[in-house]
Amino acid sequence: MEKLLEIAQNPEPFEKGTQEIWLDSDRGDLVLKAHFDENLPGGSRGVDFINETVEFISKIAPLESYHKVIDLGCGPGLYSHKLALKGYGVVGVDFNKTAIDYAIKEAQKSDLVIEYKNEDITNINIDNEFDLALLIYQIYSVFSPEDRRKILDNIHRGLKPGGLVLLDVLSDVSFEKFTKNLVWGIAREDSPFSDQKHLMLYASMKYPDQVSLEKTVLVFGDGEIVNYNYWNQHFSIESFEKEVNDAGFTLEKVYADVNGGDHASDSDFFAAVLKKK
């Protein structure tokens, strides 16, 4: 009970839970499934959207000038695979082993040479190797300010002079829409988290500086307690531009999404192309 009371307290901004859902072997199938279902949080977009994004990438970073690509937070390789089919030299990085294992098998089935790495993008060691870096599906928003700076520093070091970055983030509009909530109860039999009977506590909270938290606590009959903290930083274009400028990038252009649509001021997110200074 003391552990439950401790976990139920409001954490400090970007404080980790007892487990990262992407690294929890008991939830590996859920994480992989999310990449193929755009209605599940934390997953990827539909096939048509991914195809549009790949076409957009080929326009802003044509193969003849931007051959080598690093796909950070690549998941099961949905973008890496399609870019490799177009002829790009691709390295995919993700710290979820289940997703990386899936991506490797899919590449082998298609006889594609894609280098996949099961590594943490905050610590990856790359040096002046790539023409383009991808950080897709608002991955950047889930990291703390300190880890975001590490990621940008890693990308900056890994890009060749004039290299590009394509990424997307949650907007300040989405922070205004974010609703605070508190729910608890016995999970349904079809709970995506576990087929074991468990109590689930869910809370959504807003913090200063446009930070939000979705907190999930699972309590099992054998006394096991698992806590996932899903943080998000929400950006205005101005706050985002300052952050990337400080890390050595220029903000080249803002889009509605990573498929290149026109930006709308009322959107829950926006995409950006950055250039290494």
Sequence and secondary structure as in RCSB ss.txt:
>XXXX:A:sequence
MEKLLEIAQNPEPFEKGTQEIWLDSDRGDLVLKAHFDENLPGGSRGVDFINETVEFISKIAPLESYHKVIDLGCG
PGLYSHKLALKGYGVVGVDFNKTAIDYAIKEAQKSDLVIEYKNEDITNINIDNEFDLALLIYQIYSVFSPEDRRK
ILDNIHRGLKPGGLVLLDVLSDVSFEKFTKNLVWGIAREDSPFSDQKHLMLYASMKYPDQVSLEKTVLVFGDGEI
VNYNYWNQHFSIESFEKEVNDAGFTLEKVYADVNGGDHASDSDFFAAVLKKK
>XXXX:A:secstr
 HHHHHHTS   TT   SS GGG GGGHHHHHHHTT TTSTT    HHHHHHHHHHHHHHS TTT  EEEEET T
TTHHHHHHHHTT EEEEEES HHHHHHHHHHHHHTT   EEEE  TTT    S EEEEEE SSGGGGS HHHHHH
HHHHHHHHEEEEEEEEEEEEEHHHHHH   EEEEEE  TT SS SS EEEEEEEEEETTTEEEEEEEEEETTS E
EEEEEEEEEE HHHHHHHHHHTTEEEEEEESSTT     TT SEEEEEEEE 
